[in-house]
Amino acid sequence: MKLWERVVEARLRKLVEICEKQYGFMPRKSTTDAIFALRTLMEKYRDGQRELHCVFVDLEKAYDRVPREELWYCMRKSGVAEKYVRVVQDMYERSRTVVRCAVGQTEEFKVEVGLHQGSALSPFLFAIAMDQLSEEVRQESPWTMMFADDIVICSESREQVEENMERWRFALERRGMKVSRSKTEYMCVNEREGSGTVRLQGEEVKKVQEFKYLGSTVQSNGECAKEVKK
């Protein structure tokens, strides 16, 4: 099955062009590139003594929440030929699972939402879904980076980054995804006199001085001291 998934993935990659803001599971891109891009932007604003407002958006159980019908729609909208859409649909048609608990194992039941965990094809299918679900909102949030389901939204003002975050939330949640209120965090680089935090649907987003982004600690003062000490 893994081999067949790799074959299908290779064919889909020839058909679909993913936006340059997506760094996850893309050829010649890695976590290093995403980290470098974010640090470069932060350094630019630090040197210019200007504020840069960043929101690190966390999606709850991102792979498990992708609606199948949305996936088929996104594939077609990306230009995937119907025969390949049907190939992927066949992979998901008979997907079943069981749940193990303290008293034993449940009976098999059909799984009707989400991507297959551990599948070689799932990362690229997720990239296709995210590319289409965020297509409109990306144009209004030019300083955005994605690494699979890790999203960073940046802006020069707190009001603008809050507005862009809300646009992303609406665009994703109306199509079945879910933004985590407890794990999404906000950071201000080169902050002047405490500019407060941002709100997501009226709820304050946790404000931090540092954030672990793709394994690298980024700090609001723009320094790399914690990375150097590793």
Rosetta blueprint (number, residue, H / E / L):
1 M L
2 K H
3 L H
4 W H
5 E H
6 R H
7 V H
8 V H
9 E H
10 A H
11 R H
12 L H
13 R H
14 K H
15 L H
16 V L
17 E L
18 I L
19 C L
20 E L
21 K L
22 Q E
23 Y L
24 G L
25 F L
26 M L
27 P L
28 R L
29 K L
30 S L
31 T H
32 T H
33 D H
34 A H
35 I H
36 F H
37 A H
38 L H
39 R H
40 T H
41 L H
42 M H
43 E H
44 K H
45 Y H
46 R H
47 D H
48 G L
49 Q L
50 R L
51 E L
52 L E
53 H E
54 C E
55 V E
56 F E
57 V E
58 D L
59 L E
60 E L
61 K L
62 A H
63 Y H
64 D H
65 R H
66 V L
67 P E
68 R H
69 E H
70 E H
71 L H
72 W H
73 Y H
74 C H
75 M H
76 R H
77 K H
78 S L
79 G L
80 V L
81 A L
82 E H
83 K H
84 Y H
85 V H
86 R H
87 V H
88 V H
89 Q H
90 D H
91 M H
92 Y H
93 E H
94 R L
95 S L
96 R E
97 T E
98 V L
99 V L
100 R E
101 C E
102 A L
103 V L
104 G E
105 Q E
106 T L
107 E L
108 E L
109 F E
110 K E
111 V L
112 E L
113 V E
114 G L
115 L L
116 H L
117 Q L
118 G L
119 S L
120 A L
121 L L
122 S H
123 P H
124 F H
125 L H
126 F H
127 A H
128 I H
129 A H
130 M H
131 D H
132 Q H
133 L H
134 S L
135 E H
136 E H
137 V H
138 R H
139 Q H
140 E H
141 S L
142 P L
143 W L
144 T E
145 M E
146 M E
147 F E
148 A L
149 D L
150 D E
151 I E
152 V E
153 I E
154 C E
155 S E
156 E L
157 S L
158 R H
159 E H
160 Q H
161 V H
162 E H
163 E H
164 N H
165 M H
166 E H
167 R H
168 W H
169 R H
170 F H
171 A H
172 L H
173 E H
174 R L
175 R L
176 G L
177 M L
178 K L
179 V E
180 S L
181 R L
182 S L
183 K L
184 T L
185 E E
186 Y E
187 M E
188 C E
189 V E
190 N L
191 E L
192 R L
193 E L
194 G L
195 S L
196 G L
197 T L
198 V L
199 R E
200 L E
201 Q L
202 G L
203 E E
204 E E
205 V L
206 K E
207 K E
208 V L
209 Q L
210 E E
211 F E
212 K E
213 Y E
214 L L
215 G L
216 S E
217 T E
218 V E
219 Q E
220 S L
221 N L
222 G L
223 E L
224 C L
225 A H
226 K H
227 E H
228 V H
229 K L
230 K L
